[in-house]
């Protein structure tokens, strides 16, 4: 077993059976991504549309691609044809555009609502109350070609584990509130995408179903 395969196995053992690994391939070379693919990984994520398109064209077609970065309205049409899950839906406007582009190709696009809980101005996302309001908006209920599968959030870039736990707990509580409320009739609403290389053990403890890990896979 090579080093990458060993790291993948170690991480998956830590995650257990309830949390899925999404490997973040941003800024990595095609060869690096191919090595992780050969080691058995099939779910990868990018944060920029242009890089995602380049990787999709160059790499094996059985890769399941996730978009985790901020998505602009004019870029939606490029990713909807092939992306599995958009983690970063952060406004009604962008969700309406995703619905519009998905309808054109007769697809139901899976998305996550990105929730803002970090203590940083640079992060995107909906405040918890905004996420609830969006799901109750009559305009949202008219959409036929998007499916909200859960929530995504990023913790603050800090070494303060207690702060990160508070932020992840806020998202996890919102997830459970929506699951038993506005989303109770949506069987697809089951994903909580929290946790990255630096904080995924905290995320797992908070109920994460997906962790987005890059450097720990590629560099150890």
C-alpha positions in Angstrom: 0.0 0.0 0.0 1.4 3.4 -1.0 1.4 6.5 1.2 -1.7 8.0 -0.3 -3.7 4.8 0.0 -2.6 4.4 3.6 -3.6 8.0 4.4 -7.0 7.5 2.8 -7.5 4.3 4.8 -6.5 6.0 8.1 -8.9 8.9 7.5 -11.8 6.6 6.5 -11.2 4.5 9.6 -11.5 7.7 11.7 -14.7 8.8 9.9 -16.5 5.5 10.6 -19.6 4.5 8.7 -21.7 7.7 9.1 -19.3 10.3 7.6 -18.2 10.3 4.0 -14.9 11.6 2.7 -14.9 14.2 0.0 -11.3 14.9 -1.2 -10.7 18.6 -1.9 -8.5 18.7 -5.0 -8.1 22.4 -5.4 -4.6 23.6 -6.4 -3.5 20.0 -7.0 -2.0 18.7 -10.2 -3.9 16.2 -12.4 -1.2 13.6 -11.5 -1.8 14.1 -7.8 -5.6 13.8 -8.2 -5.1 10.7 -10.4 -3.0 9.1 -7.7 -5.8 9.5 -5.2 -8.2 8.2 -7.7 -6.1 5.1 -8.3 -6.0 4.6 -4.5 -9.8 4.1 -4.7 -11.2 7.6 -4.0 -14.1 8.7 -6.3 -15.6 11.8 -4.7 -13.7 15.0 -5.2 -14.4 18.7 -4.6 -13.3 22.0 -6.2 -14.0 25.5 -5.1 -13.5 27.3 -8.5 -15.7 26.6 -11.6 -12.8 26.9 -14.1 -10.6 24.4 -12.3 -13.6 22.1 -11.9 -14.2 22.2 -15.7 -10.6 21.5 -16.5 -10.5 18.5 -14.1 -13.7 17.1 -15.4 -12.4 17.2 -18.9 -9.1 15.6 -18.1 -9.9 13.0 -15.5 -11.9 9.7 -15.4 -15.6 10.2 -15.9 -16.7 8.1 -13.0 -15.4 10.7 -10.6 -18.2 12.3 -8.5 -17.6 16.0 -8.5 -18.7 18.4 -5.8 -18.6 22.2 -5.9 -17.7 23.7 -2.5 -16.8 27.3 -3.5 -18.9 30.4 -3.9 -20.9 30.1 -7.2 -21.7 33.1 -9.4 -24.9 33.1 -11.4 -23.2 33.3 -14.7 -21.2 30.1 -14.0 -24.1 27.9 -13.0 -24.8 26.7 -16.6 -21.2 25.2 -16.9 -21.4 22.9 -13.8 -25.0 21.7 -13.6 -24.6 19.2 -16.5 -22.1 17.1 -14.5 -21.7 18.1 -10.9 -23.1 15.7 -8.3 -23.6 18.2 -5.4 -23.4 21.9 -5.0 -22.4 22.6 -1.4 -22.5 26.4 -1.6 -26.0 27.5 -2.5 -26.2 30.7 -0.5 -29.1 32.7 -1.9 -32.5 32.3 -3.4 -31.2 34.0 -6.6 -28.5 31.4 -7.1 -30.9 28.5 -6.3 -33.3 29.9 -8.9 -30.6 29.9 -11.5 -29.5 26.4 -10.6 -33.2 25.3 -11.0 -33.4 27.1 -14.4 -30.3 25.5 -15.8 -31.1 22.0 -14.4 -34.6 22.3 -16.0 -33.0 22.8 -19.4 -31.4 19.4 -19.3 -34.2 17.6 -17.4 -32.1 17.2 -14.2 -32.8 17.6 -10.6 -29.7 19.2 -9.1 -28.8 18.3 -5.5 -27.7 21.2 -3.4 -26.7 22.1 0.2 -27.6 25.4 1.8 -24.4 27.1 2.9 -24.8 28.5 6.4 -22.6 31.3 7.8 -21.4 30.6 11.4 -17.7 31.6 11.3 -16.4 34.7 12.9 -14.9 35.9 9.6 -16.0 38.4 7.1 -14.5 36.5 4.2 -16.9 33.5 4.5 -20.1 33.3 2.5 -23.4 31.8 3.5 -26.9 32.3 4.9 -27.5 33.3 8.5 -29.5 30.5 10.2 -32.6 32.7 10.3 -32.1 33.5 6.6 -31.8 29.8 5.7 -35.2 29.2 7.5 -36.8 32.1 5.7 -35.5 30.9 2.3 -37.1 27.5 2.8 -40.4 29.1 3.7 -40.4 31.5 0.7 -43.2 30.9 -1.8 -40.8 31.5 -4.6 -38.6 28.7 -3.4 -41.5 26.3 -3.2 -42.1 26.8 -6.9 -38.7 25.3 -7.9 -38.9 21.8 -9.5 -35.3 21.1 -10.5 -33.4 21.5 -7.3 -33.3 19.3 -4.2 -32.0 20.6 -0.9 -30.1 17.7 0.6 -28.8 19.4 3.7 -26.5 22.1 5.0 -22.9 23.1 4.6 -20.7 25.4 6.8 -17.1 26.3 7.4 -15.8 26.9 10.9 -13.6 29.9 11.7 -9.9 29.7 10.8 -8.7 29.3 14.4 -7.0 26.9 16.7 -9.7 27.5 19.3 -11.4 24.1 19.3 -14.2 25.4 21.7 -15.1 28.1 19.2 -15.2 25.7 16.3 -17.4 23.3 18.3 -19.8 26.1 19.1 -20.0 27.0 15.4 -20.5 23.4 14.2 -23.1 22.8 17.0 -25.0 25.9 15.7 -25.2 24.3 12.2 -26.0 20.9 13.6 -28.8 22.2 15.7 -30.2 24.1 12.7 -30.0 20.9 10.6 -32.0 19.0 13.2 -34.6 21.8 13.5 -35.1 21.9 9.7 -35.1 18.1 9.5 -38.0 17.9 11.9 -39.7 21.1 10.6 -39.5 22.7 7.1 -37.7 19.7 5.6 -39.5 16.9 7.4 -41.2 15.6 4.2 -37.9 15.7 2.2 -36.2 12.3 2.5 -33.1 13.7 0.7 -32.4 16.2 3.5 -29.8 14.1 5.3 -26.4 15.7 4.7 -24.4 17.9 7.1 -21.2 19.0 5.3 -18.9 20.3 8.0 -15.3 19.6 8.8 -12.0 20.0 6.9 -8.4 18.8 7.4 -7.9 21.0 10.5 -11.1 20.4 12.3 -12.9 17.3 11.0 -12.7 15.3 14.4 -14.8 18.1 15.9 -17.2 18.0 13.0 -17.6 14.2 13.3 -18.5 14.6 17.0 -21.1 17.2 15.9 -22.8 14.8 13.5 -21.1 15.6 10.2 -22.1 13.3 7.3 -19.5 14.7 4.9 -16.0 16.1 5.6 -14.0 18.0 3.0 -10.4 17.1 3.3 -7.5 18.0 1.1 -4.0 18.6 2.6 -4.3 15.6 5.0 -4.9 13.3 2.0 -2.2 14.7 -0.3 0.5 15.6 2.2 -0.2 13.6 5.3 
